[in-house]
Amino acid sequence: MVTQEQNPYAPPQSPLLFITDDDSVWRDGRFIVMLKRSELPDRCIYCNEATRLRKNRRIYYLNPWLQVALLLLFLVFNVLAVIPIIIVILIFRKSGKISIPVCRRHWRKRLILTIVTLGTLAISIALSFASIEFTAYQEQLLAVGVGMFVFSTILAIVLGQMLKAKKIDAEVLVLKGARPAFLDSLPEYVAEQDN
Ligand SMILES: [Zn+2]
């Protein structure tokens, strides 16, 4: 990476280095488009309230066609495919680091939902073990356990990560998960940015 620190009098070598934060974060419909080196503004991605609170996350992306191919591979070869699938994922997934601004109120909400999700999951696992022990109530325990497992899985999918990647390449992150209040405050992305 080229830095300007070596020679403070050097002319700008890449115009991208001098784009300010405000110029390098856009909205494209319901997506945030941003340069990897940029920071999101100090506003909650859910309600747009000014905030200093940030959560650092690493976000991963795997091409959807590759995801389908790997799923098919798993359906055909089952357990035999697990190690090759993990290797392909590790080779082809792309990632980016991001610091996500969120207000205290929304952070607390997410925390509570996460605790509920993990609690439900833990109880469902405990119930399936209990069903082995208490054979008289085996069916009932299993039924409740499976129900709670499905509930926690749905909750985890709905809740998901704070921001998910729609696309990651060498320079740019395209993210979904921000609410309209935040998106509306960003400049509109023009597809052919001249960079
Ligand atoms: Zn908020």
Residues whose N, C-alpha, C, O or C-beta is under 5 A from the ligand:
A	BS01	ZN	C44 Y46 C47 C103 H106
